[in-house]
Amino acid sequence: MNDMRVAIIGGGLAGLNVARLLHRAGVDIQLFEARGRFGGRILTVDAQGAAGEDGFDLGPSWFWPGMQPAIAALVGELDLPSFPQRTEGDVIFERMSREGPRRYPTPPQEPQSLRLAGGCAVLIRELRRDLPAERLHAGVPVTRLDLRAGGVRLTLPGRTVTADHVIAALPPRLMQATMSFNPALPPETETLWRGTPTWMAPHAKVFAIYDRPFWREAGLSGTAQSMVGPMPEIHDATTHDGQPALFGFLGIGAAERARIGEATLIRACVDQFVRLFGAEAARPRATLYKDWAADPLTATDADPASSDHPVFAPQWVQGPWSEVLTMAGSETSTHEAGYLAGAVEASSNAAAAVMQGIGARAG
Ligand SMILES: Cc1cc2nc3c(=O)[nH]c(=O)nc-3n(C[C@H](O)[C@H](O)[C@H](O)COP(=O)(O)OP(=O)(O)OC[C@H]3O[C@@H](n4cnc5c(N)ncnc54)[C@H](O)[C@@H]3O)c2cc1C
């Protein structure tokens, strides 16, 4: 007899969704999350940078209900208010440094991108609401899996636990790089996982939070594209309750970012905000910076080198592990892999497959 029916590794959107679906179906689950917080790549912070459930999205910001029915359905089921990414006003285009930035009317946005009121962490808050706290373990990394008669032994800090089945709700590349397997994964599985890019892992975001949305007052939407940098893409990040902010993705590679350092990068980004949006941008109330490539619970050394989309794989786990291990992270989804929508779809499919297996074994 094992300690639990299903052990879930990872407490991001995928892990918590699969936990919720299995718990709702009466399956005995325990979830182990390495970070001290839940959410994974979903990270909403306040102006001081403290993680919470209302503020600025340092990870994902948008979903596209028109082409992503899985996340649209979850947002609907959880009854979460959303609002469109602000695009009213002109867009700015900066072509080269010796030519001033130019403004153009914003083209209609298709498909429409939506943001969640409060930030994406509200998804995590709502998924956790249905789950007993004693089944969710934060700050507990799983470091090793041993295949044994009747299930799997998981190595956690200072102890081991056993489960009939394991659901891995984390990027395959991260899992391959940071966990050990006994017996070893088949070479084709190892190659597949290592070759699957973790979506957005090479990227970094910078936010500048202001007292007034001065760019709106000047008829600008907050959207800008730049071939000068350091940010090639900038958007309005004002919260639903009206804290004005702009954010941009850094266009400088991860190794170079590490060399330059956060303080210098933020200064260069604020200078760019001034160039594009005017002198008032020079005095943000606060700035925020998150470099996902430097986060070892998202990115591996391989990620900065490849920022492609994950590709479809017909079988994520081969050999003896295929009976007891199911992948559920966004990168393993058949649709919208890498996105929030992919995390919902892959985890819903994993829950259905595991419940079917349990039903078959019980019968
Ligand atoms: C900067 C950025 C912007 C993005 N923008 C968008 C967007 O606008 N729209 C969109 O749809 N998607 C976007 N994404 C992608 C989106 O964030 C992901 O698709 C989604 O959050 C993935 O969820 P997940 O649960 O599959 O994986 P993750 O969120 O990565 O969760 C995996 C979890 O596993 C944990 N873990 C890792 N190793 C272990 C271990 N050994 N033991 C236990 N736990 C472990 C991690 O700590 C993490 O909590 C963005 C991502 C980033 C980084």
The ligand as an ORCA input file, in Angstrom:
! r2SCAN-3c Opt
* xyz 0 1
  C       7.538     36.243    -18.859
  C       6.429     35.284    -19.230
  C       5.334     35.757    -19.936
  C       4.320     34.877    -20.318
  N       3.223     35.374    -20.949
  C       2.174     34.577    -21.202
  C       0.943     35.130    -21.642
  O       0.779     36.359    -21.747
  N      -0.077     34.259    -21.924
  C       0.049     32.901    -21.759
  O      -0.908     32.174    -22.047
  N       1.195     32.358    -21.276
  C       2.246     33.163    -20.985
  N       3.373     32.631    -20.412
  C       3.444     31.170    -20.208
  C       2.672     30.721    -18.930
  O       3.211     31.375    -17.819
  C       2.803     29.203    -18.787
  O       2.195     28.559    -19.883
  C       2.118     28.614    -17.545
  O       2.237     29.422    -16.418
  C       2.704     27.221    -17.319
  O       2.111     26.590    -16.210
  P       2.630     25.150    -15.754
  O       1.904     24.839    -14.515
  O       2.572     24.215    -16.895
  O       4.206     25.352    -15.463
  P       4.935     26.248    -14.359
  O       4.162     27.474    -14.099
  O       6.333     26.404    -14.801
  O       4.849     25.345    -13.051
  C       5.776     24.321    -12.763
  C       5.936     24.268    -11.259
  O       6.793     23.181    -10.921
  C       7.615     23.594     -9.841
  N       8.795     22.724     -9.804
  C       9.882     22.756    -10.587
  N      10.743     21.763    -10.254
  C      10.163     21.094     -9.230
  C      10.552     19.957     -8.460
  N      11.686     19.312     -8.682
  N       9.712     19.538     -7.468
  C       8.535     20.187     -7.240
  N       8.125     21.262     -7.942
  C       8.923     21.696     -8.939
  C       7.925     25.054    -10.175
  O       8.378     25.757     -9.041
  C       6.581     25.528    -10.699
  O       5.775     26.054     -9.665
  C       4.400     33.491    -19.986
  C       5.498     33.029    -19.243
  C       6.496     33.911    -18.855
  C       7.670     33.393    -18.039
*
